[in-house]
Amino acid sequence: MRGHVGKFSTIKKILSVTVSVLVIAALFVQFGTRDVLNRIVQFRILDYGVVLGLLVVNFLVVSFRLRVALGQFGFRVSNATALKASVAGYAVGHFVIQLVGNLVGRQLILRRHGVSPTALGVLSTYERVVLLFASAILALTGLFVTFGWARSFDLLNALPVGQIAVVSIIAMATVFIFGRSRYDQVLIKLSVSPRTALLVLQMFGITLLAQFFVLSAFAVLIAFMHMGNFLQWFAAAAIISFAASIPISVNGWGIRELASVFALSPLGVQPSDAIAISVVIGICSTFVVFLFLPVLMGEKASSYSRVALHHSPSPVSPGDVERVGAYFLGLTTAILVFFQAHLEIGKGVVNVNLADPVALTGLAVFAMHWIGQRSLPTWRMTFVTPWLLVVTGVLVISFFLGVARIGVTQWALANRMMGWVVILGYMATGAMTAYLTGNHGFRRLLEAVVVAGAVVVASNCIVRQAIALWSSNVSLPFNFEGWSGNRNAFSLQLLMGLACALTVMPARVRAGKDYWLTGATGALLAGVWLTQSRAGFIAFAAIALFAFLREEKECRKFMLHSLAWGGMFLFVLAALEFASELASTFSDRAGTFSELAGIFSRNRILRAPTVAPEYDSLRWATLSGGIALWLEHPWFGAGLGTYFANSAAEVGRSIVIHSTPIWLLAETGVLGAVGIVSGFAGLFWVSLKRRAPSSRLLVYILLVFAIFSLVHEMMYQRIFWLLLGGALAVATRESVSR
């Protein structure tokens, strides 16, 4: 087990460091390595001394914040212990993904003081959320100061942050309003109280103080350029600091340099000078961490004490903290997984999901939990861990085969290799939720997926109707794709929600509380229709057929009622669009029957699925190209990224193979494809013979996944792996309970 964990950590280290180095190298080459180095050596000794002093104070404040957070969670540690944990966390974070490394490093120290991996994961997420809000407020202020109101709003409109924030909050509130139990009410009472608000404000104030010293360090170096004024220095520094805090690189390297060029250009700072400022901050930050390394010497195991959360009469047990933490991690991931952005980096596109940081936290917690247990993870089926090792091994071997043939490509490194680490995070988060919270927590995670999907569908419909009625200058996207960036991916998400609804339905029917579940499922089905995904229609037909043939009468009744609700949802949307078209077309005259028929036929809600012929021909071209590539390298494949790198020359644009099995054959060969696909087949076959709710969920999600994967590349769909991990771990929890 330890050997595997070490190998896994080494892979993450290589991937993270490589991405950061590539970004920095690209910037140096583009803007002149000599100019950047010349500017770095031109800073005065006094500048370096002041920057180091400010960053040392910042580090001490951050360590104090960790001690305060631990106290709020019921763990009493000394300032020295908090400092040691901070040093260990940032030291490890310099060599792996920052968020994961920070968590692992802290755990090395705090485990000796009774802090469990799950409790630390929740605490770190709490810190991250407070830091995110504090730095986001400062960054927004800096954006308006630096770029002005008009330009700032244009930049913000490129990513609908406001819409995503509002919808995610509504989804979270709806999850707790509908279907909440006594367990949820206790959690809400514990989490939402005046005492809790004061504790959060305390953390917020400490975080603002820490941010002040970081921004001051940037301001000292920007002032050396004699550009702008005091307010503009801090405004630009706030933008840079916010970007560097996003946990997608090694200690902010690469992202910080890109943000520096962006934020300092309005002040007249040359790109080479901006990169130099960022590099100096990064070097000094690293130096500060290593400056504190001697405090780790002589750390010994010691007894620990706990105080009650919120000064309650009796102490809170570590198990309570773990269960509450896993519960909130699972619900947060289930809601945020619907929000995704596509970022262009270099010549490729990387998918970034708002739930990725939470999933990476879940991965670290999962790994540390089982390392602490000194055993391999336990699953419903014994072959799951060996199968995951096989999948990881296949991807690693195929990656290096691709490097040998075409070199390192961004698509293979970021999307496939680093993407697999993120995928394992989603699976681990689902598994930890089910394992630590049992049936109730896992059922609430499934209900969160249903409700979040329904809220996303409803909010998108409202936004589209509002734009159509009152903002004629704003063009509507043709496809109905939510915030997934792709209508087929959104359709798969909604059908995963349908699988969750069918799994939790019997319990809700027995409790007489299935009315909201029926309405939410109806919204999901309406969303599937609006996506106009042909694969989605086929997958829904397969689920419906399976449910009608295999499930009990109450399931068939539930499906019919949900279809009725979905039909009414679509009818209202079609009527609104029809009325709007009538009002705009015949505002000053009467219309003819043929004109009315034309408006009816153009109604986007009622239209039949249509796809431009060139898109189908492009898909067929990827399939034939993938098969040809497989025939050239039948056993081991051509290596990860080979087809994507050559697709522009073959079909006129960079594109993936639109079939997961063919992609696996082309780039991992027969041996790799069989190793991966056989695991999915085994999961489906075993689940098909069982009648437990978790087995029902596995059958549904594997059925949807298989149908979509035949005509699309769906291997890395996050929501599938989140549910897969939970379904495979829940039976272990049930058996332990028994």
N, C-alpha and C positions, 0 to 999 in steps of 0.2 A: 504493500500500500504506500509506504513512504517513498519507495522508488518511483512509483507512478506519479505521486504528487510532485516530486522533484522534477521529473521530466515534463510534467504539465506546466509547472511554474517556469521552467526554462523556455518552453515554447512561447508562453505569454511574454516573457522578457524580450526574446528575440523580436517578436512581432511589434511590440510597443516601441522599443528602441529604434527599430528600423523605420517605422512610420515617422517618428519625430525627426530622426536624422535626415530622411529623405526630404521632408518639408523644409528644414533649415538649409540643407544643401541647395535645394532649388532656389531659395531666396538669395543665398549668397551668390550663386551663379548669375541670377537675373539682375541683381543690383550691384554686383561687384564685390568680390571677396576682399580685394585690397582696400577699397574704400571703407568697408565695414571694420576691418582690422585697424586701419589707421585711426578711425574715430574712437575705437575702444581704447587705444593707448594714449589718446589725447586728453582723456578725462584726468583731472587732477587727483593727487593722492587724497586731498581733503574730500573730494566728491566720493571717492570709494569709502573713506572712513565714515562719512555721514550716512551713506546708504547702508553700510554694514551695521552701524549702530541702530538705525531705524528698524532694520529687519530683525535684529536681535530682540529688540523690545516687542516687535510684532510676534515673534516666536514665543516669548514668555507670556504674552497676553493670550495667544491661542492655547498654550498649555493650561493656563488658568481656566480658560473656557471649558476645556475637557474636564477638569476637576469639578467645575460647577455642574456640567451636564451629568457626570457620574453621580453627583450628589442628588440631582433631581430624579434620577432613576433608582435611588436607594443604595448606591454604592459609595461608601465613605473612604476616600484615599487621600494621601498626603499630597502636598504640592510637588514634592520630589518624585513621587510615583507618577503623577500626571505628566511631569516633565519628561521622565524616562519613557513613558508610553508615547508621547508626542515625538520624541527623538527617534524611537524605533519605527514608528509609523511613517514618518517622512523619509527616513533612511531607506526603508524597503520600497517606499513609493517612488524613489528615484530610479529604480531598476525594473519595475513592472508597471502595469496600468495603475495610475495614481490612486484611484479609489480602492482597488483591491489591495495594493501594496500597503496603503495606509492602515487598512483594516487588519491585515495579517500582522503587521509590525506591532500595532497596539495590543493585539491579542497575546503576543509573546510575553508581554509584561503584565497585562491586566488579568490574565488567566490565573496568576498566582494570588490574586486578590478577589477571587470568586466571581469574576465577570465572565459569563458564558458567551460563546460566539454569537448566538442569536441576540442576546441583550446588547452586545457591542454593535452588532449590525444595525439594530434599530436606533441605538444612540447615535451612531455615525450618520444614519439617514436623517435623523432629527437635526444634527449639526449642519448637514448639507442643505437641508431645506431652509433653515434660518439663514445660512450663508447665501443661498441662492436669492432669497427675497431681499436681503440687505444689499448685496452686490448688484442685483437687478435694478433696485431703486436708484442706487448711485449711478449705474450705467445709463439708465434712461435719462436721468438728469444731465449726465455728461453728454449724451447724444444730442439733446436739445441745445445745450450750450455750444457744443462744437459745430454742429451742422445746421442749426436753426430749425424752426418748427416744420416748415414745408418739406425740407429734405428728410428730416427725421421720420415724419409720417410716411413718406414714400418708402423708406427703408423698412419700417415696421410692417407696412402692408405686404411686403414680399413674403413674410411669414405671419399668418394670422394668429399672433400670440394671444391677443385678447380673446378671440373666439375660442381658442383651445382652452385657455384658462377658465373661461365661463362655463363651457360645456363640461369640462372635467370636474369642476366643483358641483355642477348640477347633477352629474352622474353619481358622484360620491354621496351627495345628500339623498338622492333618490334611492340608492342602495340601502341606506339606513332607514329611510322612511317606510319603504315597502319591504315587508318580510323580516323586519327586525325581530329579534327574540329578547328574552331577558338578559342573555349574555351580552348582546349588542347594547342594550340600555345601560348596563353597568359600565361598559367601556366608554360610552358616550358621556356618562355622568363623570367618570374619572378623567376623561380627556378634555371636556368642555366645562370649565368652571373658572370663577374669578382667580382662584389660586393658580391654576394652570396658565391663565393669561399673564399673570405677573411673572411666572417662571419663564415663559417664552419671551416676554419683554426684557427680562434680565439677560437672557442669551442674546437677544437682538442688540442690546446696548453694548455688550462685550464684543460682539462681532463688528459693530460699527467702529469701535475703538481700534480693533485689530486692523480693519480696513484703512483707517486713517494713517497708520504708520506705513502701510504698503504704498498707498497713494502718495505719501510724502516722499518716499524713496524714489518713485517715478518722477515726481515733480522736481526733485533736486537735479536729476540728470537732464530733464527737459529744459530746465532753466539755464543750463550750461549752453544751450543752443541760442539763447537770447531771442526766442520766438514766443509771441503771445504774452499773456499776463498770468497772474497767479491762479485766477479762476479757470482759465483755459487749460493750464497744466493739470490741475486736479480733475477737470472734466475728461480730458483725454486719458488720463491714468485710470479713471473709473471704468472706461470702456475696455481698456487693455486688461485690467485686473479681472473683470467679469469673464472675458473670453478665456483667460488662462485658467480660471477656476472650473471650467467645464471639464469633467473627468473623462476625456477621450484621448489623452496623450500622456506621455511620461513627464510628470511634474510640470505640465503646461508648455513644454518645449515644442516649438513649431507653431502651435496655435497662438502663443503670445507674440511671436514675431510677425505673423500675419496680421494680427489685430493692431500691432504697433504701427505698421505701415498704413493701415486703414485710418486709425484714429489721429495720427500726428500729421497726416498730409494736409488737412485744412489749416494747420498752424504754419505751414511753409517748411516743415522739417523734411529733408530729403529721405527717400526710402533707406539708403545706406545708414544714415544717422539714426533713423527709427529702429532699424534692426540692431544697431550697436547698443542703443539704450536697453532694448529688450534682452539682449544677450548678457549685458552687464548685470541686470537685475537677476537673471537666471543663475549666473555664476555666483553672485553674492548670496542668493537664497540657498544654493547648494553648499556653499562654504559655511553658512551659518549652521546648517544641519550637522555637518561634520565637525564643526567647532564644539557642538554639544555632545558629541559621541562619547567622550570620557565619562559622562554621568551614568552611562550604562554599565560601567565597570563595577563589579561587586554586587550586582543585583541578586538578591537571595529570595527564596520563597518565604512568605510570611503569612501570618494569620490575617484575616480580613474581617471587617465589620460591616454590617448593613444597617441602614436606617430605613424607616418606613416611608414609602412614597406619600407625599402630601401630609406627612406627620400623622398617619393613621395609627390607631392604637396598637396594631400588631404588625410585625415585619411582613413584607411582601416576599414570597418565596421566589427563588430563581426560576422555578418552573412557570410561575405566573408571568414573569417578565418575558420569558421565552415565548409563551403561548400568545400573549398580547402582541409581541413584536412580529411573530410569524403571521399573525392574523392581519395586521395592518400592511405588512410587506406584500402579502398575497393580494389583498383588495386593491392596493395602490397599483400594483403591476397589472392586474386584470382590467383596470380602467384606463391607465395611460397607454396600454399596448395598442389602442386604437389610433393613437396620434403619432404620425411618422412624417419625417421630412427627407427629401432627397438633396444631398449636398454635392455640388460639383467640386472635385478635388483633382487638379491636374486634368487628365483626359478621361477620367472615369467619374462615376457617380456612386456615392456611399449612402446607404440607407441608415438614418439615425432615428431612433425611436425614443420618445420621452421616457419610456419605462426602462431603457437600457441601463442607466445608472443603478436603478433599484434591482434589476436582474443581476448585475455584476456584484452588488452587495449580497444578494441571495446566494450567488455562487461561492463567494468567500465564506459566508456563514455555513453553507452546506459542507464545504471541504473541511473547515475547522471543526465542525460538529463531529464528523465521522472520524477525523484524525484523533480527536479527543476520546472517542469511543474505542479507538484502536481496532477498527473493523471496517470492512467494506460496506458501502450502502446496501440496505436491504430493500428489495422490491417484491412486488407480487409475483414476478417471474424471475427465476434465478439467472437467466441468461442475459438480463438487461445490462449489467455492468460489463461483462465480457464483450457484448455487442457494441456498447459505447466506446470501448477501447479499440475495437476493430474499426469503427467509423473514424475515430480520431487518427488511427494509424494509416488508414487508407488516404485520408485527406493530406496528412503530412508527407507521405511518400509521393502522392500525386503532385503536391506543391513543388517538391524538389525535382521531380521529373520535368515539370513545366519550367522551372528555373534553368535546368540543364539545356532545354530545347530553345526557349525564347527569352530567358532572363526573368527577372522579377517584374511582375506587372501589378499595378495598383488593384485591379479587379481580383486577382488571385490572393494577394496579400490581405487587403482590407476586407473585401466582401466575403471571401471564402474562408480564410484562415482565422482572422480576427473575428469574423462573423460567427464562426463555429464556437468560439469562446463565449460570445454573447448568447448564442442559442443554448449552450449548456447552462448558462446563468438562468435563463427562463425555465428550463427543466428543473433545475435545482430549487428555484423559488417555489414552483408548484409543489414539488416534493416536500419541502420543508413546511409549507402551509398545511398540507394534508397530514404529515407525520406528527407535527406538534399540536395541531388544533383538532385533529380527529374528523369525524364525519361532519360535525356542525361547521367547522371552519372551511372545510373543502366545499360543502354545499353553498356556503356564502360566497366563496370565490366564483363558483359557477353562476350563481345569481347575479354577481357583479358583472360578469361578462355579458349576460343577457340584458341587464338594465343599461349598461354602458353602450352596448350596440344599439339599443332602441333609442337612447337619448341622442346618439350621434346621427342616426337616421332622421329623427324628428328635427333636430337643430339644423341639419343641412337642408331639409325641405323648407324650413322657415326662412333661412337665409336666402335660398334661391328664389322663393316667392317674393320676399321683400325686395330683392334686387330687381326682379322682373317688374314689380309694380311701381317702385319709387326711384330706381336708379337706372334709367335707360342708357346712361353713358357707360355703365359697367357691363362688360361682357361676361356671360355665364359660361363656366366650363361645360363642354358638351357632355362629358361622362359624369355619372353619379358615382363618386369614388370616396366620399367622406374625407378623412385626412390620411388615407393610406397611400395616395398618389397613384393608385392603379385600381380600376374598377373590378378586375378579376380578384385581386388580393382583398378588396373590400367585401366582395361577395363571399369569399372563403371565410373571412372573419365573421360575417353575419350567419353563415351556416354553422360555424363552430358554436355561435351563440344558440342556434336552434338545437344542436346536440346537447348543450348544457341544459336548455329548458326541458328537453325530453327526459334528461337524467334526474332533475330535481322535481319534476312534475308530480310523481306519485306521492312524495312527502307533502307537497303543498295541497294536493287534492284531499288527502286524508285529514289535513289540518283545516280544510275549508277556506284556504287563503290562496287560491289559484287565480283569482280574477285579474290581479295585476300582472301575473306571469303570462296569462293568455293575451292580454293587451300588448305587453312588451314583445311577445313572440310574433304577434301580428305585425308589429312595426318592423321586426327583423325580416319577415317574409315580404313585406312591401318593399323594403330596401333591396332585397335580392332581385325583385322584378325591376326596380329602377336602375340597378347596375347594368341590366341587359347583358349579363354574362351568360353565354351559352353553356359554359362548363358549370356555372352556378345552377342553371335550370336542370341540367342532367343530374347534378349531385343532389339537388332537392328532391327530384323524382325518386332517386335511389333511396334516400332517407325515408321519404313518405311510404314507398313500397315496403321497405323493411319494417317500418313501424306498424303498418296495417296488417302485415302478414305475421309478425313475430310478437308484437307487444299486446298488452291486454286491452280490453274495451275502453277503459278510461283514457288510454293513450290515443286511440283513434278519435275519441270524442274531443280530446284536447286539440288534436291537429285540425279537425274540422272547425272548431271554434276560433282557433288562431287564424286559419285561412279566411274566415268570415271577417275578423277584425282587420286583417291585412287588406281585404277587398274594400272595406269601408274606408280605410285610410287612403287607398289609391283613388277611390271615387271622389273623395273630398278634394284631393290634389288636382285631379282631372277637371273637376267642376270649377275650381278657382282659376286654373289656367284658361279654361274655355271662356269663363266670364271676362277675364282680363283681356283676352284676344278680341272678344266681341266689343268690349268698351273702346278699345283703341282703334278698331277697324271701322266700326259703324257709329262713331260718335256724332256724326252730323247727317247721316242718311240711313235708309233701310237697306238691308242686305238681301241678296237673292239666295235661293236654296243651294245653288252650286257653290256660292261663296261660303255658306254655313258648312256645307259638306267638306270644303277645303280646309276650313279652320279645324273641324273635327279630325280630319285625317292627319293634320300636322301636330296634333296634341302629343306632346312628348311623353306624357304619362301612359297613353294608350298604344304607343307605337310598338310594332313588333321588332325583335332584335335585328339590327342591321350592322353589318361590318363592311367597311370598304374592301373591295377585292384585293387591293394592293397589300393590305395587312395580312390577309389570309395567304397570299402568295409569299409574303415575307416569312411567315411562320413555316410554311412548307419548305422554304429554302433553308431555314435553320435546321429543320428535321433532316432533310437530305444531306446537308453539310455535316451534321453530327454523325449520321450513319457512315458517311464516307470517311470521316476522321477515325471512327472506331475501327473500320475495316483496315485502315492503315496501321493501327496500333491495337490489335484485338485483345491482348492479354492484360497489359498494364495501363493502357490508355495513353493519350498524348500529353497528359499533365494538366494541372489546373491552370485555367486562363488561356489555354492555347486557342480554342475556338473564338473566344471573345477578342483576343488580340488580332486574329486574322479575319474576323467577320467584316470589318470595314472594307477590306479589299475584295471580299467574296460577294457580299450582298449590298454594299454601298453605305453601311452604317454599323456602328458598334452595337452588337446585340447578343443576347444569350440564346442558347438552344431552348426552344419552347417545349421542352419535355424533360422532366426530371430523369426518367429511366434512360433516355437517349443521351442526356448530358453525362450521366454517370458512366455509361458505356464508352462514350467518346473520350472522356478525360481521366477516368479511373480504370477503364478496361473491364473485361468480364469478371476478373477476380475481385476487383473493388466493388463493382456493381452488385455481384452476388452477395458479397459480405454485408453490404448495406441493406439491400432489399430483403434479404432473408430474415433480418431482424424484424422488419415491419410485418412481413408475412407471418412470422411466428407469433407476434403480438396479436394479430387479427385472429388467427386460428384458435389460439388458446382462449381469447376473450369470447369468441363466438360460442364456445361450449359452456360458458358460465352465465349466470343470471344476476349477479350482483350489480348494483348501480354503477360502480366503477367500470365493470366489464361492458355494460351498456354504453357508457361514454366512450370507451376505447373503440368499440365497434363503429360508432357513429363518426368519430373524428378521423379514424383511419380510412373509412369509406369515402368521406369528403376529400381527405388528403390524396387518396389514390386517384380519384376521378380527375381532380384538378391537375395533379402531377403528370397525367398522360399528355396534356396539351399545354401545360405551362410549367415553368420552373418554380416549384413551391417548397423546395427542401429547407429553406431558411425562413419560413413563416413563423414568427415568434409565438403567436397565440396557440398554434398547434403544439409546440413543445412545452408551453406553460401547462396546458391541459394534460398533455401526455405524462409529464412528471407527476402531477397531482394524482392522476388516475392510477399510475403504477405504484405510488407510495401509500395510497389510502388504505389498501387492504392490510398492509403491515400494521397500521395504526389500529384497524378493527381487530386484528388478531391479538394485539397487545392488550386491548381493552377486554377482550374475552378472557 
